[in-house]
Amino acid sequence: MSLHFDHLETRSAEARAEEIATDLPWQIACAKGLSGYAGSLAEVNADAVTSPEALAKLPVLRKSNLIELQKADPPFGGLTARPLREFDHIHQSPGPIYEPGRRGDDWWRLGRFLHALGVGRSDIIQNCYSYHLTPAGLMIESAAEAVGAAILPAGTGQTKLQVEAAATVGATVYAGTPDYLGALLEAADAEGVPLQIDKAAVSGGALFPAMRQAYADRGITCLQCYATADLGLIAYESPAREGMIVDERVIVEIVTPGTGDPVPDGEVGEVVVTTFNPDYPLIRFATGDLSAVLPGESPCGRTNMRIKGWMGRADQTTKVKGMFVRPEQVAALVARHPAIERARIVVGREGGSDAMTIRIEAKDIDPQVVAASAKDVLKLSGAVEVVAPGSLPRDGIVIEDVRDYS
């Protein structure tokens, strides 16, 4: 197997800048022709946007804007360059937010990540990402095709059956959230079933150092990528494990949250991404995630910009068990129950997995009723704690993440 996925990974900064100077104006011009960008890019001279510095002068597109655009012009908000029926997949993520998808050509570009992990034609991937509504499962499918690996489309849950399937087919690669691999291994140990998994491609949750080391102690190389349903691959780890290397078909900026102004290298800010996807040209899309530029080049030989990885949220939207929980969902939960005066979700860790506690101020309410509503609105289960009115902090925080990322 070649050390690098293609020549783009090792090109010079000058060669990368030359390609950006050619491709970025074309992408801006493509976006300008779409109805969703009519208000934000109408006065922009696409030919003048030839560098990240010029790009930084354009307005930021936020998820809240995306939701508003999609409500006005469903399902994609006038941001796609193809008619609806020319896409192969239509996905729905929490929000709800709708995303397009296409078969072939590694449309989400995660093949680069799998190659960095060492996945190739001799591998069988146990794909434990969901195939239901959200695109994660198909993102790995597309990447597997790019590197020639076979797929066991396991999806989520049914751990005992997953263990049996992994052992029977000889799965060598796990793809899924970081903590579910632990559940799979524990179940295999309990059943006395040996597994052949020696590589893990993870995302959608925190990969804690102790967790990674525990997998390494079992002979499993575990690397993570940073990807979203809207943007595809943003950045990925290489065997060097020094931050995350930015994908070759995006431009990543680190900006002051709420302003879109780039921060100095090394300073923490919000991740803003521009894609070179001609089908879905997202321009300066604010992810809501925090990170920072990691100076220098990776020892693995890849030359693109590096970021330090996921460092929290610029807003209060929080990922729990691979699913986003948003402040607007908390508000919807409160609206369902007039007796609730205030609510605060606390996200922590329990037994090696993410755990969610819903604290509500109310005088008289059944916690089980609230728990049922929470599962419906938040798409996740959590313990409900009823506290006295006035006891929750008045600090504007509705989603508090107390997980230790050190």
N, C-alpha and C positions, 0 to 999 in steps of 0.2 A: 504494500500500500504506500502511495506517495505521502510524504510528510505533510504536504499542504494540499488543500482542496483545489486551488487553481493559482495562476500567476498573480491574481489581484491581491492575494494576502501578503505578498512579499515585495510589492512594487515600491518605488521611492515616493516620498512625499510630493515631489514635483510631478510625477506621473499621475498620482491620485488627484492632485489639484487641477491638472490639465483636463482630466476626464470630467471632474465636477464642473469646470468652466464650460464644457460642452453640453453636458446632460442636464444641469440644473436649469438653465434658461428654457430648455425644451419642456421640462417638467412643469415649470411655472406657467408657461404658455398653455400647456394642456389643462392645468387647473383653472386658469382664467376663463377658459371656454365653458366651464361647468357652472350651472345655475347656483350651486351651493356656495361658490366663491364670488358671486356677483357683487356682493356688498363689501367684501374685504380685499379683493385683489383687482378690482376694476381699474384703478388708476396706476397699477404697478407696471413698469416697463420691464417685461420679462427678459429682454436681451441684456439688461444691466445687472441682473442677479446671477453673477458668475462665481460667487464665493460664499463661504459661510458668513463672512462679515457683511456682505450685501444681504444675504438671507435674513440676518438678525434684525433688519429694519422692517421686515414684514410682520403683520399681526399674527398673534398666536391663536390657534384653533383648540378649544378646550372640549372635554367630553360633554360638558353641559351644553356647549354650542351644537355638538353633534346630535345630542338628544333633541334639541329644539328644531334643528334642520330636518331630522328624520320624521318628527311629528308633522311638520309642514309639508314635506315631500317624501312620503314613505316609498320604499323602506330605507334608502341609502342617503337621503337628504340632498340629492343633486350633486353628490361628490364623486360619482363613478363615471368613467369614460366609456362604459359599455351599457347597452340596454340590459334590463333585469334578466331577460331570458338568455343572454349570452354568458351568464355566469353558471357554473356547475353546481354551486352550493350557496344557500342563503342561511346564515347563522344568526342566532339570537343570544346575546350575552346579557347578564343582569343589568338593569337600567330602566327599560330594556334598550339595548343598542343592537342594531342589525349590521352584520358584516358580510361582504361578498367573499366567495372563494372559487378557485378554479383548479381543475385537475391538470397534472403535468407540469413540467419545467420547474419543479420545486417552488411553487408559487409563493410560499411563505418563507423560503430560503433557509430552512433549518438543516438542510443537508450539510452545510458548512460546519454546523455544530456537531452533528453526529460523526463527521469525518475527523474532527479534532479529538473526539473521544476514542477514535480508533475503530469505529463501527464500519463494517464492509460486507462483502458478499458471503463470507463464512458465518455471519451472525443471524440469529433469530431474535427479534425484538418482541418482548412482552409489553404491548402498548396498553398501559393502565390509565390512559387519559380518556375522558368522556367522549363518546361519539354522539351524544344527545344534545342537540341545539348548538352548543358551543363548538368551536372548530379545533380544539386541542388535539383530539384523536386523529383527525385528518391532517393536521400539521405534521405530526410524526409520520403518518402514512406517506405523505409527500416527500419527506426527508429520507425515509427508508428507501424509496424508489430511487432517489438521487445517488445513494451510496450502494445500492444493490442488495440491501438486506431484506430478509423475509420478515413478515409481521404476523404475530398472533394478536388479533384485535380483541383484547381482553376487556377493555372498558373498566368501569369502576365497580367495586364491591365484590361479593361472593368470593371471599378470600380463600376458602378451602378449595373451591373449584379452580381458582387461579393457581394454587400450589400444584394441584394435580396436573393441570394443563402445562405449566412451566416444566415440570419434571418429564412429562410424556414427550413433549416436542423438543426438549433440550434447549429451552430459551437461554440465550447467553447475555442478553441485554435487557435491562429494565428501563422503561420510560414511564414517568409519572411524577407525582408530587414526592418530595423527599421523605416525608414521614410514612407514606404507605408502603414503601419498600421495607421499612422496619417491620410493619405488620405482616407483610408477606413472608419475611424471613422467620419471624417468630412462629407463624402458623406452620411453616415447613419444619421447623425444629420440633414443634409439638407433635407433628405427625411422623417424625423420623424420616422425612423425605429429603434426600439430597438434591440441591439445585445447582445448575451450571452457570448461573448468572455471575459474570465477572466485570460487567460494565453497567453503569447507571447514568441515564440522561434525565436530569431532573429539572423541574421548574414549577412555578405555581405555588410556592411556599418557601419558608425559610430553611436553608440548609445550615444547621448549626454546626460549629466545629466538632463538637463531641459526636454528633450524628455522622458526619463525614468520616471521622476516625473509626467509629464503630464499624462502618461499612468497609473501610480499608483493612481493618483487622480481620475481616472475613474474606479478603482478597478481591474486593469489589472496588474498581476505580470509579469514583462518582464525580461527575462534572455537571455544572448547572449552566443554563442559558437564561437570558432575559428576553422574553418575547411577549407580544400581546396579540389578541385576536384581530385588532385593527391594523397593526403595523407589521406583523410577522416578526422575524428575528431582528432584535436590536443589538444585542451583544452576547458574547459567549465566553466561557472559560476554555483555556487550552491546557495541556498537561503542565505548563509552567505554573499555573494557579496563581498568577499575579494579576489580580483584577479581572475585568472582562474586556475582551477585544471587540470593538464596534464592527458590525457587519459591513461588508463592502458596498451594499446598495442602500444605505441610509446615511444621513447626516445627523449627528447627535450634537445638541447644544446643551450646556448646563447653565440655567438662567436663574435669576432671582424670582422666587415664586410670586406669581401675581403680576409680574411686570413684563416678562419676556426678555429682559436685559441680561446678556451673558455675564457670568461672574468670572473672576480670575481663576486660572487653572489651580486645582487643588481645593478650591472653596466649594462647600456643599450648596447645591441648588436643585432646581427642578429639571428633570430630563425632558427635553423638547426634541422631537424627531421629525425629520422630513424624509419621505421615502421616494425612491425612484421607480415605484410601481406604476406603470402607465395605465393600468386598469382602475387603480384606486389611489390617485395622487394626493396623499395627505401632506399638507404643507405646514410646518411648524406645529405639529400636533403635540399638545402638552399631555404628558402621561400621568401627571400627579405624583410621580415617584421622585425621590431624592437620590442623588448620587454626586460624584465629584470626578473630575479628570484625574487620572493617575499618570503622571509625567513619564516620558520615556517610552521605549519599545519593549515588547515582550521578549524574554529570552528564547522563546520557541521559534523566533524568526519572523513572526507576523508583525507587520509594520504599522498597522492602522492605530488610531487613537484608542486609548484604554480608559475605562471608567472603573471606579472602585466597587461597583456592584450596587445592589439595592440597599439603601441606607434609610428607609422609612418613606413616609408619605408627605408630600407637600400640602395636601389637604387631609381631611380626616378619613377619606376612603381607605379601608383596610382590607387586606386579603386574609381570609380565614379558611383553612382547609382548601386552598385553591380557588375560593370564590370571593369576589369583592363584596364588602358591606359598605354601603354609602350613607351619608348623613340624611339624604332624602328618604331612604328606606326607613330609617329610625323615625323620621317625622311621620311617615305613613303608618307606622305601627302605633304611635301615640294617637294619631287621628282616629284609629279604630276604636279606641277606648276612652271615652270622655273622663273617666275617673283618674286616668294617668295625668299627672301634672307635669312631669318631666321624666326623661329616660336617659340612661347612659349605658353604653355597651363597653364592657371591659374584656379585652382579648388577652389571654395568657396561655400558659402551657400546663398540661396535666397528663401525666402518664406517657410523656413523649409525643403527645399530639396537641394541636391547637385546641383551645377550650374557650368558649364564649359565655359570659355572664351578662344578663340583662338586668340592670338595676333600675327600678321604677319608683317614683314617688307617687303614692296613692293612699287614700284612707281606707278604702274598702274595695278589694278586687281579688279575684281568684287567680293565683299565679299560673295555674294550669291552663286557664283560658288564654292568658297572655302568651304562654309558651307555644300554644297551638297557633296563635296569630303570628308569632315571631317566625315559626317554621314556614308559614305561608308567605310572609312578606320578605323575610331575609333569605329564604331558601336554605337555612341552616338551623340546627337545633342548639338550644342553649338553656342553661339554668336561669330561672327568674328569681330575683331577690326583691321583695317589696320593702321599701324603706320609708321612714316618716317624711312628710312634706317638709321641704327646706333643708334636708340633710345632704343632698348631692351638691358638689361644688358648683358655684356660679361662674365658671371660667370659660363658658362657650364651647366646651368639649362635649361631644355626644358619643364619640368613639375613641376609647382610650386603649392604646396598645402597650401592655406592660411586659411583653416578651423581651428577653435579654438577647440582643444580637451580637454581643461581644464574643 
